[in-house]
């Protein structure tokens, strides 16, 4: 779990027992006694623990592998179990769950055969680590309950504490069940003082975060804020830790609930900085994990090769000894002939082995490269969903706060919050786009009607804060001959223009940025347009122009203009997908002009439905309509409900698919908004269950998944439409108009 890692009690207690007074630089030989072998294993355990603490997991596994055969030889089952546990937990660190499970299962079988309660509990705690990796939280809770039952019989307070806290954290963080969690929190506190000296076994500050999260979920935001602040104080020495990030997030949520918006904004800036640092370290750690897995695979292969070589050498030695005794006379006679053939054969063998080795190295490198790409793609896809979900809540709530008249004096701070959230969302989208292109996955371009004038105006609005920050003017000029409605990929075009315009605003101070759209060529059903983004900012030197389109090309500028360095690289690759390329004219001190040409389709359609200006008009359109929101995230429920109720629509919500299905059986709804990723039953499975008894109700999937990936996921299900979070208000309105208008 995040704030109380499952402590390897068996390792710690047993290791401390066996490693006492162990000497350094212990060696063994085939004639070593059992005591000498045991001392050698203790020494290796110390080395393995040291390397594991340093993060050198392959080296730690190497030491423990040697211990396995020695422990079996000495007949020491405890040392054997400790060695397996070390290997399993190092494999978990390397994200190799299957190998870890293999060693843990061996320990469970051995412990059950021996009926050793201590060893059984230790193995179950290791297995709980596996369940965390697999997100099997209900199994994780059940396993810890089994540990508690055994620990009570054995009067093992240490396991009672850790397993109770593990269960409490799971109920709070994964199921939002504070009433279930508090029982185990209180139990852990009681167990923590059940020692002869009446002193706590674990420091009391380990309870701060759980106490804070419990208070928050129970609505005691003042108490939650106090405990989150204590947790921040505990974890602030480690800026890159998840513990600090979650503590700050809880602190920010508590401030927001208490109405301390200015303080919440300051906390958000700290959290934003910590998150960016964490994102960078996660990417670095991901690469290191992949490299470590490759290294450990090589080490395992070396171990197997050495064992095989030893067997072959022993067999050959025995065979040669017999043949030598029986055939000594014949060998003398044929020696000269054999020497000739051996030399020739050796030459051919060396050549064949070299060719074979090179081919194997090439295939191995190719497989590893493809695996690294797959792991990277999966990782970024997962983390993007985890980022988009809270961003949806932040953007939605900040929009609602911005419209609240009682907070008019804080509009500047709320606008800053909205800009930071949108900036982070654009960064996530950029990283996903770049990864998708680099992984070789083809980008599917949309072919949907859109209003070009509205697209450019939306960019102007979204960059308003950045424009005002540097006191710039942004002017837009679209050729009068350009059709009002075009057909193409609005999202990709918007992403390109936002990156170019954002760069222009960043590198211009008290200046002017212009966006031009000119008609170059017009044919039947097609037009060719030229887009230009001009500024009169600092300009770009000839040398810098050679570098800025590369990945991280502009990340070396001074801190005043620092950015991710991804924007122009993504623009280049997106335009390549659209059969175009970016061009640049710039001179230092004179400003820059980025331009490109694209072909788009035309349509006879005169308008694209957009959100009405008058809210009262939309209320009349949706009178009497009723919508069900099914989402396990309460903040997302709140945001979606507020959006919908603006249009005079009655909205009800369900916390999971099971509750939503029951409501649909008992009530009539015109439309269902359903989250895709929910525990127990996801949105796709829930849709199939709903269609079994209701084929008429319209179902729209809401998800933080990227649009292209989301479209592929819902294929084959009776889903009417989808909306990717966070979405724009007018996109929601268009869906409401499409499915609810009488």
Secondary structure, 3 states (H helix, E strand, C coil): CCCCCCCCHHHHHHHHHHHCCCCCCCCCCCCCCHHHHHHHHHHHHHHHHHHHHHCCHHHHHHHHHHHHHHHHHHCCHHHHHHHHHHHHHHHHHCCCHHHHHHHHHHHHHHHHHHCCHHHHHHHHHHHHHHHHHCCCHHHHHHHHHHHHHHHHHHCCHHHHHHHHHHHHHHHHHCCCCHHHHHHHHHHHHHHCCCCCCCCCCCCHHHHHHHHHHHHHHCCCHHHHHHHHHHHHHHHCCCCCCHHHHHHHHHHHHHHHHCCCHHHHHHHHHHHHHHHHHHHHHHHHHHHHHHHHHHHHHHHHHHHHHHHHHHHHHHHHHHHHHHHHHHHHHHHHHHHHHHHHHHHHHHHHHHHHHHHHHHHHHHHHHHHHHHHHHHHHHHHHHHHHHHHHHHHHHHHHHHHHHHHCHHHHHHHHHHHHHHHHHHHHHHHHHHHHHHHHHHCCCCCCCCCEEEEHHHHHHHHHHHCHHHHHHCCCEEEEEECCCCCCEEEECHHHHHHHHHHHHHHHHHCCCCCEEEEEEEEEEEECCEEEEEEEEEECCCCCCHHHHCCCCCCCCCCCCCHHHCCCCCHHHHHHHHHHHCCCCCEEEEECCCEEEEEEEEEEEECCCCCCCCCCCCHHHHHHHCCCCEEEEECCCHHHHHHHHHHHHCCCCEEEEECCHHHHHHHHHHCCCCEEEEECCCCCCCHHHHHHHHHCCCCCCEEEEEECCCHHHHHHHCCCCCCCEEEECCCCHHHHHHHHHHHHCC
